[in-house]
């Protein structure tokens, strides 16, 4: 499991961007009992796979 800060570094976006995506339903993290956001290894892999496919096929903005 990755904290929001670790996940942000891995995917190359800010923590605030991840919070915004959570609010918009773009990328939903797992919530701890203390309401902290965590993302799984599977979520990271899925995100990076989508990002790579998008970057290889488009000049548009990813999200």
Secondary structure as GFF3:
##gff-version 3
##sequence-region A 1 63
A	DSSP	beta_strand	2	3	.	.	.	ID=ss1
A	DSSP	alpha_helix	4	11	.	.	.	ID=ss2
A	DSSP	alpha_helix	15	24	.	.	.	ID=ss3
A	DSSP	beta_strand	30	31	.	.	.	ID=ss4
A	DSSP	beta_strand	37	39	.	.	.	ID=ss5
A	DSSP	alpha_helix	41	57	.	.	.	ID=ss6
###
